[in-house]
Structure formats: structure tokens, C-alpha cells
Amino acid sequence: MDMGRESRWEKDAMTVEIVFALMSATVLAAVIFAVAWSFALALGLSGSAEKSVLVGGALLGAVAGVWRLVRVLRRFAEQRRMGR
């Protein structure tokens, strides 16, 4: 096998890791938004206060989701470089 080519196992492992990273990032973002939404409901906020909390929750969820995605994929790349 060529040194520059990846085996089928490596491609499958990469695909699984990408799907895991996407799914875990999505779940993390959804949980953070749900917490913000329940916070707005529990406090009985309305109008611009509710909108601000929801927008803040959406932004925080998006940032946390991207952070999780990058973290998982970087960890996989490091392990791959080390030969694990």
C-alpha cells in the first residue's frame, strides 16, 4: 500500500469521528439553548427580556457547539498523528 494513501479503516474511523463531533456539538448547543429557554420560562420573562435571553442562549449554544466540534476533531487528528 502507498505510504500517502489511507486505508479503508482509517477513512471509516475518520467518518465516525466527524459524525460523532457533529452530533455531540449539536446536542451540546441544543442543551444550552434549552437551559436558556427554560430559564426565560421559569422567570416569566416577556418581550425584549425574553428575546435577549433566547438570543444569548442561541449564541452561547452556537459557540459551545463550535468549540466542541473543533476540540473533538483536533483530538482525533493528534491521536492519528501519534499513531493511535
PyMOL commands that set and color helices and strands:
alter all, ss='L'
color gray80, all
select helices_A, chain A and resi 8-43+48-81
alter helices_A, ss='H'
color red, helices_A
deselect
rebuild
show_as cartoon
